Amino acid sequence: MKTLKDVSIGQTVKVKKLTGEGPVKRRIMDMGITKGVEIYVRKVAPLGDPVEVTVRGYELSLRKADAEIIEVE
């Protein structure tokens, strides 16, 4: 299982599923990250937190913990 946290800078991946539950999953879906959407990894901070991505044409910063629940392919 590959998560958004494992993706290298410059790669584009497709969301397979969100493994989290409750408010965290809802918040991620509210940000436009849903099944089938493409995510481009722009930048990762030196310590890996946060991860900067482009989703649906806008830029977003995600915490490592949030990136871990986004399963990608």
C-alpha positions in Angstrom: 0.0 0.0 0.0 1.4 3.3 -1.1 0.4 6.5 0.6 0.8 10.2 -0.3 3.6 10.4 2.3 5.7 8.0 0.2 5.4 9.9 -3.1 8.5 11.7 -4.4 8.7 15.4 -5.3 7.5 16.0 -8.9 5.4 12.9 -9.1 1.7 12.9 -9.9 -0.5 10.2 -8.4 -4.1 9.2 -8.3 -6.1 8.8 -5.1 -7.2 5.2 -4.6 -8.9 5.6 -1.3 -8.9 7.5 2.1 -8.2 5.2 5.0 -9.0 7.6 7.8 -12.3 8.1 9.4 -14.5 10.7 11.1 -13.6 14.4 11.1 -10.1 13.9 9.6 -11.4 12.1 6.5 -14.2 14.6 6.1 -11.7 17.5 6.3 -9.5 16.0 3.6 -12.5 15.4 1.4 -13.6 19.0 1.9 -10.2 20.0 0.6 -11.0 18.3 -2.7 -9.1 15.2 -2.2 -11.4 12.4 -3.2 -11.2 9.0 -4.9 -9.9 9.3 -8.5 -8.5 12.9 -8.2 -4.9 13.5 -9.3 -2.4 15.0 -6.8 0.9 16.5 -7.9 3.6 16.6 -5.2 5.3 20.0 -5.4 7.5 20.2 -2.4 8.3 18.4 0.9 9.7 20.4 3.8 13.2 19.3 5.1 11.8 17.2 7.9 9.0 15.8 5.7 6.3 18.0 7.3 4.3 19.5 5.6 4.0 18.2 2.1 3.0 20.7 -0.5 0.7 19.4 -3.2 -1.4 20.7 -6.1 -5.0 19.3 -6.2 -7.7 20.4 -8.7 -5.6 23.4 -9.7 -4.9 24.9 -6.3 -2.0 24.5 -3.9 -2.4 22.8 -0.5 -0.1 21.9 2.4 -0.8 18.6 4.2 0.6 17.4 7.5 2.5 14.1 7.3 -0.2 12.4 9.4 -2.9 13.5 6.9 -0.8 12.4 3.9 -0.5 8.9 5.5 -4.2 8.2 5.3 -4.4 9.0 1.5 -3.8 5.8 -0.4 -2.5 6.4 -3.9 -1.5 4.6 -7.1 
